[in-house]
Amino acid sequence: MDDNMTAAQPAATAGRIANLRWTVLFWLLVGGIINYLDRASLSIAAPEMIRELGLTRTDIGLLGTVFAWTYAVMQLPAGWIVDRFGAKRAYAVGMIWWSVATYLTGVVGALSGLVVMRVLLAIGEAPCWPTAAKITSVWFPGKERSFATGIWDSSSKWGPALAPALLVALMAAFGWRALFHVTGAAGIVFALLFLAFYRNPRESKRLTRAEFAHIEAGGGGHERALGQGSHRAWSALFRQRSVWGMILGYFCAIWLWNLFLVFLPLYLLDRFHVTFAQLGLYAAVPWVGGALGEIAGGYLTRQLVDRRVATPIGAKRAMLVTCAIGAAACAVAMPFVASLNGTLVATTLGLAFIAAMIGSAWALAADIAPPPLVASVSSIQNFGGYFGGAFSPVVAGYLVDHTGSYAIALVSGGLIAGCAALFYGLMVRKPVPA
């Protein structure tokens, strides 16, 4: 804590909030929900887009792949930009960018235009999760980061959970283009509010000295930026075994994650012939399970650390290995479950496991990386995930179009997800040297 802050912050004064750090999660949670509403709009609008624009399921898979591949590539500069120029500006500018792209998706009328909009969407969304990881490393001590990450990263499940009910009703009333207009406008408004009101711990007038000391003692409190020559520190990350374990492990996790994200509504429609009205409920249930599973995973990880059963890194690695095996088993079982209710149970459990993996992976980045490079390590891991996951939707779409079944796509996706246990368990062991 510097002298100016010591003088400016008495131990307790009116207007200050106890445990302010937990309220910071509101910004990250809401922003993440908007982020995933924008992504999930494609899967909800897909049946009407196929009918109106003459698209195929391979085309829908291609749009998912274009987004994921561009998002993966843009992770590399995005993490460096966040670490170099600050989380606040990167988050707000990125959200305005992707929200404009979302809005314009509702304007175009051909596959080529949709491809362009998905590319622009991916460029804007690239800084979102690395920024959230950076903010978490600043606002939370090390032992609390897994639970905090589980809360804000659960937005990636609440978004798809809310999307079917909200967006199906919106589409039924106003058409599929309205989905993109409404979610795009919501993102622009939220970005302006974030830019106006978010503060780092040292700049906050509502943070008590006691809470700042608690955060600082656990390794947080200060947003450390990269200085001159930062490209050398960034490139050196690729020589670290732990970083490569995170890249490969996340590759496996996101392969299955993208499969669920893009094709779950179509899977329920094609296999069980649910009505479009029922889809709003059935497609939402597994994502609620995913959100709760991720929060539970973060809580269990914190308990392992608090009870001194494991170190912060060891607890997260154990969670990643266990959940990778669980997600693999659920995905492989799905094609062999004959009933709709059984499929919903398997899908819900599978998403709970994969969500807990993703939350633990993001929290792990703050433990592995030196403080100035948290966003960079986070984005490099995310690059690995989305570079591999980019091919998941188009491969699945091709398999479904040519076999008439989702079985091969689900079984192979489950086996790939299970390999994450090997990479996180065997390669990610030591922090990156400062």
C-alpha positions as CSV (number, residue, x, y, z in Angstrom):
1,M,0.0,0.0,0.0
2,D,1.5,3.4,-0.9
3,D,1.6,6.5,1.2
4,N,-1.1,8.3,-0.6
5,M,-3.5,5.5,-0.1
6,T,-2.6,5.1,3.6
7,A,-3.4,8.7,4.2
8,A,-6.5,8.7,2.1
9,Q,-8.2,5.6,3.5
10,P,-9.2,5.5,7.2
11,A,-10.1,2.1,8.6
12,A,-13.8,2.7,8.5
13,T,-15.8,5.7,7.3
14,A,-19.4,6.3,6.1
15,G,-19.9,5.3,2.5
16,R,-17.4,2.5,2.5
17,I,-18.5,-1.1,2.0
18,A,-17.2,-4.2,3.9
19,N,-16.1,-6.9,1.5
20,L,-16.3,-4.6,-1.5
21,R,-14.3,-7.1,-3.5
22,W,-17.3,-9.4,-3.8
23,T,-19.4,-6.6,-5.3
24,V,-16.8,-6.3,-8.1
25,L,-18.0,-9.7,-9.3
26,F,-21.3,-8.1,-10.4
27,W,-19.5,-6.3,-13.2
28,L,-17.8,-9.4,-14.4
29,L,-20.9,-11.6,-14.0
30,V,-23.2,-9.3,-15.9
31,G,-20.7,-8.5,-18.6
32,G,-20.1,-12.3,-19.1
33,I,-23.8,-13.0,-19.4
34,I,-24.1,-10.4,-22.1
35,N,-21.1,-11.9,-23.8
36,Y,-22.6,-15.3,-23.9
37,L,-26.1,-14.1,-24.9
38,D,-24.4,-12.6,-27.9
39,R,-22.7,-16.0,-28.7
40,A,-25.8,-18.1,-28.0
41,S,-28.0,-16.0,-30.2
42,L,-26.7,-17.9,-33.2
43,S,-27.7,-21.3,-31.9
44,I,-31.2,-20.0,-31.0
45,A,-31.7,-18.2,-34.3
46,A,-30.2,-21.2,-36.3
47,P,-33.5,-22.9,-37.2
48,E,-35.1,-19.7,-38.6
49,M,-31.8,-18.7,-40.3
50,I,-31.7,-22.1,-42.0
51,R,-35.2,-21.7,-43.2
52,E,-35.1,-18.0,-44.3
53,L,-31.5,-17.8,-45.6
54,G,-31.2,-21.3,-47.0
55,L,-28.3,-22.3,-44.7
56,T,-27.3,-25.8,-43.9
57,R,-26.2,-27.3,-40.6
58,T,-22.7,-27.3,-41.9
59,D,-23.1,-23.5,-42.5
60,I,-24.1,-23.0,-38.9
61,G,-21.1,-25.1,-37.8
62,L,-18.9,-23.0,-40.1
63,L,-20.1,-19.8,-38.4
64,G,-19.3,-21.3,-35.0
65,T,-15.8,-22.3,-36.3
66,V,-15.1,-18.9,-37.8
67,F,-15.9,-17.3,-34.5
68,A,-13.9,-19.7,-32.4
69,W,-10.8,-19.7,-34.7
70,T,-10.8,-15.9,-34.9
71,Y,-11.3,-15.7,-31.1
72,A,-8.4,-18.1,-30.6
73,V,-6.0,-16.1,-32.7
74,M,-7.0,-12.8,-31.2
75,Q,-6.4,-14.1,-27.7
76,L,-2.6,-13.7,-28.2
77,P,-2.6,-9.9,-28.8
78,A,-5.6,-9.4,-26.4
79,G,-3.8,-10.7,-23.3
80,W,-0.7,-8.6,-24.0
81,I,-3.0,-5.5,-24.6
82,V,-4.7,-6.0,-21.3
83,D,-1.4,-6.4,-19.4
84,R,0.2,-3.5,-21.2
85,F,-2.6,-0.9,-21.3
86,G,-4.9,-1.9,-18.4
87,A,-8.0,-4.0,-17.8
88,K,-10.6,-1.2,-17.6
89,R,-10.1,0.3,-21.0
90,A,-9.6,-3.0,-22.7
91,Y,-12.8,-4.4,-21.3
92,A,-15.0,-1.4,-22.2
93,V,-13.6,-0.9,-25.7
94,G,-13.9,-4.7,-26.5
95,M,-17.5,-4.8,-25.3
96,I,-18.5,-1.8,-27.4
97,W,-16.8,-3.4,-30.4
98,W,-18.5,-6.8,-30.1
99,S,-21.9,-5.3,-29.3
100,V,-21.9,-3.3,-32.5
101,A,-21.0,-6.5,-34.4
102,T,-23.8,-8.3,-32.7
103,Y,-26.3,-5.6,-33.6
104,L,-25.2,-5.6,-37.3
105,T,-25.6,-9.4,-37.5
106,G,-29.3,-8.8,-37.4
107,V,-29.0,-6.6,-40.6
108,V,-27.1,-8.8,-43.0
109,G,-28.8,-11.4,-45.2
110,A,-26.2,-13.7,-46.6
111,L,-23.7,-16.3,-45.4
112,S,-20.8,-14.1,-46.4
113,G,-22.1,-11.2,-44.3
114,L,-22.7,-13.5,-41.3
115,V,-19.1,-14.7,-41.6
116,V,-17.8,-11.1,-41.4
117,M,-19.9,-10.3,-38.4
118,R,-18.7,-13.4,-36.5
119,V,-15.1,-12.4,-37.2
120,L,-15.8,-8.9,-35.8
121,L,-17.7,-10.4,-32.8
122,A,-14.7,-12.6,-32.0
123,I,-12.2,-9.7,-32.2
124,G,-14.2,-7.7,-29.8
125,E,-14.9,-10.5,-27.3
126,A,-11.3,-11.6,-27.2
127,P,-10.2,-9.4,-24.3
128,C,-13.3,-10.2,-22.1
129,W,-12.1,-13.3,-20.2
130,P,-8.4,-12.3,-19.9
131,T,-9.6,-9.0,-18.5
132,A,-11.8,-10.7,-15.9
133,A,-8.9,-12.9,-14.9
134,K,-6.7,-9.8,-14.5
135,I,-9.4,-8.0,-12.4
136,T,-9.8,-11.1,-10.2
137,S,-6.0,-11.2,-9.6
138,V,-6.1,-7.6,-8.5
139,W,-9.2,-7.7,-6.3
140,F,-8.8,-11.1,-4.6
141,P,-6.1,-12.8,-2.5
142,G,-4.8,-16.0,-4.0
143,K,-6.9,-18.5,-1.9
144,E,-10.2,-16.8,-2.9
145,R,-9.6,-16.6,-6.6
146,S,-11.0,-20.0,-7.6
147,F,-14.3,-19.3,-5.9
148,A,-14.5,-15.8,-7.3
149,T,-13.6,-17.1,-10.8
150,G,-16.3,-19.7,-10.5
151,I,-18.8,-17.0,-9.8
152,W,-18.0,-14.7,-12.7
153,D,-17.2,-17.4,-15.2
154,S,-20.6,-19.0,-14.4
155,S,-21.9,-16.2,-16.6
156,S,-20.8,-18.3,-19.5
157,K,-23.5,-20.8,-18.4
158,W,-26.1,-18.3,-17.2
159,G,-26.0,-16.7,-20.6
160,P,-26.9,-19.8,-22.5
161,A,-29.3,-20.8,-19.8
162,L,-31.2,-17.5,-20.1
163,A,-30.9,-17.3,-23.8
164,P,-33.4,-20.0,-24.8
165,A,-36.3,-18.6,-22.7
166,L,-35.5,-14.9,-23.4
167,L,-34.5,-15.2,-27.0
168,V,-37.0,-17.7,-28.1
169,A,-39.8,-15.5,-26.8
170,L,-38.2,-12.5,-28.5
171,M,-37.8,-14.3,-31.8
172,A,-41.4,-15.6,-31.7
173,A,-42.6,-12.0,-31.3
174,F,-40.3,-10.0,-33.5
175,G,-38.2,-12.4,-35.6
176,W,-34.7,-13.7,-35.4
177,R,-33.1,-10.4,-36.3
178,A,-34.4,-8.8,-33.1
179,L,-32.2,-11.2,-31.0
180,F,-29.1,-9.6,-32.3
181,H,-30.5,-6.0,-32.1
182,V,-31.5,-6.3,-28.4
183,T,-28.3,-8.1,-27.2
184,G,-26.1,-5.7,-29.1
185,A,-27.8,-2.6,-27.6
186,A,-27.6,-4.1,-24.1
187,G,-23.8,-4.6,-24.4
188,I,-23.2,-1.0,-25.5
189,V,-25.1,0.4,-22.5
190,F,-23.3,-1.9,-20.0
191,A,-19.9,-1.0,-21.5
192,L,-20.5,2.7,-20.9
193,L,-21.6,2.1,-17.3
194,F,-18.5,0.0,-16.7
195,L,-16.3,2.7,-18.1
196,A,-17.9,5.3,-15.8
197,F,-18.0,3.4,-12.5
198,Y,-15.4,0.6,-12.3
199,R,-12.3,1.3,-10.2
200,N,-9.1,-0.6,-9.3
201,P,-8.6,-1.2,-5.5
202,R,-6.1,1.7,-5.1
203,E,-8.5,4.1,-6.9
204,S,-11.7,3.0,-5.0
205,K,-13.1,5.4,-2.5
206,R,-15.3,2.7,-1.0
207,L,-12.6,0.2,-0.1
208,T,-11.6,0.1,3.5
209,R,-8.0,-0.1,4.6
210,A,-8.6,-3.4,6.3
211,E,-10.0,-5.1,3.2
212,F,-7.2,-3.6,1.0
213,A,-4.6,-5.1,3.4
214,H,-6.4,-8.5,3.2
215,I,-6.3,-8.4,-0.6
216,E,-2.7,-7.2,-0.7
217,A,-1.5,-9.9,1.8
218,G,-2.8,-12.5,-0.6
219,G,-0.9,-11.1,-3.6
220,G,-3.6,-8.7,-5.0
221,G,-4.4,-5.0,-4.6
222,H,-2.2,-3.7,-7.4
223,E,-2.7,-3.9,-11.2
224,R,0.8,-4.4,-12.4
225,A,1.3,-3.4,-16.1
226,L,4.0,-4.6,-18.4
227,G,6.7,-2.1,-19.3
228,Q,9.2,-1.6,-22.1
229,G,10.5,-4.9,-23.5
230,S,7.3,-6.7,-22.5
231,H,7.2,-8.6,-25.7
232,R,10.3,-10.6,-24.5
233,A,8.6,-11.6,-21.3
234,W,5.5,-12.5,-23.2
235,S,7.3,-14.7,-25.8
236,A,9.2,-16.5,-23.0
237,L,6.0,-17.9,-21.7
238,F,6.0,-20.4,-24.6
239,R,9.1,-22.0,-23.2
240,Q,7.3,-23.1,-20.0
241,R,6.0,-26.6,-19.6
242,S,3.2,-25.5,-17.4
243,V,2.0,-23.1,-20.0
244,W,1.9,-25.8,-22.7
245,G,0.0,-28.1,-20.3
246,M,-2.6,-25.4,-19.9
247,I,-2.8,-24.8,-23.7
248,L,-3.3,-28.5,-24.5
249,G,-5.6,-29.1,-21.6
250,Y,-7.9,-26.2,-22.5
251,F,-7.8,-27.4,-26.1
252,C,-9.5,-30.6,-25.0
253,A,-12.0,-28.9,-22.7
254,I,-13.2,-26.3,-25.2
255,W,-13.6,-28.9,-28.0
256,L,-16.5,-30.4,-26.0
257,W,-17.7,-27.0,-24.7
258,N,-18.2,-25.6,-28.2
259,L,-20.0,-28.8,-29.3
260,F,-22.6,-28.2,-26.6
261,L,-22.8,-24.4,-27.1
262,V,-23.5,-24.6,-30.9
263,F,-25.5,-27.8,-31.2
264,L,-27.4,-28.5,-28.0
265,P,-30.7,-26.8,-29.2
266,L,-30.5,-28.5,-32.6
267,Y,-29.7,-31.9,-30.9
268,L,-32.9,-31.7,-28.8
269,L,-34.9,-30.7,-31.9
270,D,-33.5,-33.3,-34.2
271,R,-33.4,-36.3,-31.9
272,F,-36.4,-35.8,-29.7
273,H,-38.5,-33.6,-31.9
274,V,-39.4,-31.2,-29.1
275,T,-41.5,-28.2,-30.1
276,F,-39.9,-24.8,-30.5
277,A,-41.8,-23.6,-27.5
278,Q,-40.5,-26.5,-25.3
279,L,-37.0,-25.7,-26.5
280,G,-36.8,-22.6,-24.3
281,L,-37.0,-24.8,-21.2
282,Y,-35.2,-27.9,-22.2
283,A,-32.2,-26.1,-23.7
284,A,-31.9,-24.0,-20.6
285,V,-31.8,-26.7,-17.9
286,P,-28.3,-28.1,-18.7
287,W,-26.8,-24.6,-18.6
288,V,-28.2,-23.9,-15.2
289,G,-26.5,-27.1,-14.1
290,G,-23.3,-25.9,-15.6
291,A,-23.4,-22.6,-13.7
292,L,-24.1,-24.3,-10.4
293,G,-21.4,-26.9,-11.1
294,E,-18.8,-24.2,-11.7
295,I,-19.7,-22.3,-8.5
296,A,-19.6,-25.6,-6.6
297,G,-16.3,-26.5,-8.1
298,G,-14.8,-23.1,-7.1
299,Y,-16.2,-23.5,-3.5
300,L,-14.8,-27.1,-3.2
301,T,-11.4,-25.9,-4.4
302,R,-11.4,-23.1,-1.8
303,Q,-12.3,-25.6,0.9
304,L,-9.3,-27.8,0.0
305,V,-7.0,-24.8,0.4
306,D,-8.6,-23.5,3.6
307,R,-8.4,-27.0,5.2
308,R,-4.8,-27.3,4.0
309,V,-5.5,-30.4,2.1
310,A,-3.8,-29.0,-1.0
311,T,-2.0,-25.9,-2.2
312,P,-3.9,-23.5,-4.4
313,I,-2.3,-24.9,-7.6
314,G,-2.7,-28.5,-6.3
315,A,-6.4,-28.0,-5.5
316,K,-7.2,-26.6,-9.0
317,R,-5.3,-29.4,-10.7
318,A,-7.2,-32.0,-8.8
319,M,-10.5,-30.4,-9.7
320,L,-9.5,-30.2,-13.4
321,V,-8.5,-33.9,-13.6
322,T,-11.6,-35.1,-11.8
323,C,-14.0,-33.0,-13.9
324,A,-12.3,-33.9,-17.2
325,I,-13.0,-37.6,-16.5
326,G,-16.6,-36.8,-15.4
327,A,-17.3,-34.7,-18.5
328,A,-15.9,-37.4,-20.8
329,A,-18.1,-40.1,-19.3
330,C,-21.3,-38.0,-19.7
331,A,-20.6,-37.0,-23.3
332,V,-19.8,-40.6,-24.4
333,A,-23.0,-41.8,-22.7
334,M,-25.3,-39.3,-24.3
335,P,-25.9,-41.1,-27.7
336,F,-26.9,-44.3,-25.8
337,V,-29.5,-42.6,-23.6
338,A,-32.9,-43.2,-25.2
339,S,-35.1,-40.8,-23.2
340,L,-35.3,-37.1,-23.2
341,N,-35.2,-36.9,-19.4
342,G,-32.1,-39.1,-19.3
343,T,-30.4,-37.0,-22.0
344,L,-31.1,-33.9,-20.0
345,V,-29.6,-35.5,-16.9
346,A,-26.4,-36.6,-18.8
347,T,-26.1,-33.2,-20.5
348,T,-26.6,-31.3,-17.2
349,L,-24.0,-33.3,-15.5
350,G,-21.6,-33.1,-18.4
351,L,-21.9,-29.3,-18.5
352,A,-21.5,-29.1,-14.7
353,F,-18.2,-31.0,-15.0
354,I,-16.9,-29.1,-18.1
355,A,-17.9,-25.7,-16.4
356,A,-16.0,-26.6,-13.3
357,M,-13.0,-27.4,-15.4
358,I,-13.2,-24.0,-17.2
359,G,-13.5,-22.1,-14.0
360,S,-10.6,-23.9,-12.4
361,A,-8.5,-23.3,-15.5
362,W,-9.0,-19.6,-15.5
363,A,-8.3,-19.4,-11.8
364,L,-5.2,-21.5,-12.3
365,A,-3.7,-18.9,-14.6
366,A,-3.4,-16.4,-11.8
367,D,-1.5,-18.9,-9.7
368,I,0.8,-20.0,-12.5
369,A,1.6,-16.5,-14.0
370,P,3.7,-13.7,-12.5
371,P,1.4,-10.7,-11.6
372,P,2.2,-8.6,-14.6
373,L,1.5,-11.5,-17.0
374,V,-1.8,-12.8,-15.6
375,A,-3.9,-11.7,-18.6
376,S,-1.2,-13.0,-21.0
377,V,-1.1,-16.5,-19.5
378,S,-4.9,-16.5,-19.4
379,S,-5.2,-15.6,-23.0
380,I,-2.5,-18.0,-24.2
381,Q,-4.4,-20.8,-22.4
382,N,-7.6,-19.6,-24.0
383,F,-5.9,-19.4,-27.4
384,G,-5.1,-23.1,-27.1
385,G,-8.7,-23.9,-26.2
386,Y,-10.4,-22.0,-28.9
387,F,-7.8,-22.9,-31.6
388,G,-8.8,-26.5,-31.1
389,G,-12.4,-25.9,-30.3
390,A,-12.7,-23.8,-33.4
391,F,-12.9,-27.0,-35.4
392,S,-15.4,-28.8,-33.2
393,P,-18.6,-27.2,-34.6
394,V,-17.8,-27.6,-38.2
395,V,-16.6,-31.2,-37.7
396,A,-19.7,-32.0,-35.8
397,G,-21.9,-30.3,-38.4
398,Y,-20.3,-32.3,-41.1
399,L,-20.7,-35.6,-39.2
400,V,-24.4,-34.9,-38.5
401,D,-25.1,-33.9,-42.1
402,H,-23.4,-37.0,-43.5
403,T,-24.4,-39.7,-41.0
404,G,-27.7,-38.4,-39.7
405,S,-26.5,-38.9,-36.2
406,Y,-24.8,-37.0,-33.4
407,A,-23.2,-40.2,-31.9
408,I,-19.7,-40.0,-33.4
409,A,-19.5,-36.2,-32.6
410,L,-20.4,-36.7,-29.0
411,V,-18.3,-39.8,-28.4
412,S,-15.2,-38.3,-30.0
413,G,-15.8,-35.0,-28.1
414,G,-16.0,-36.8,-24.8
415,L,-12.8,-38.7,-25.4
416,I,-11.0,-35.5,-26.4
417,A,-12.3,-33.8,-23.2
418,G,-11.0,-36.7,-21.1
419,C,-7.4,-36.1,-22.4
420,A,-7.4,-32.8,-20.5
421,A,-6.9,-34.8,-17.3
422,L,-3.5,-35.9,-18.7
423,F,-2.3,-32.5,-19.7
424,Y,-3.4,-30.7,-16.5
425,G,-2.4,-33.6,-14.3
426,L,1.1,-34.3,-15.7
427,M,2.3,-31.0,-17.2
428,V,0.9,-28.1,-15.1
429,R,3.0,-28.4,-11.9
430,K,5.1,-25.3,-11.3
431,P,4.5,-21.5,-11.5
432,V,6.1,-19.5,-14.2
433,P,9.3,-17.8,-12.9
434,A,8.9,-14.1,-12.4
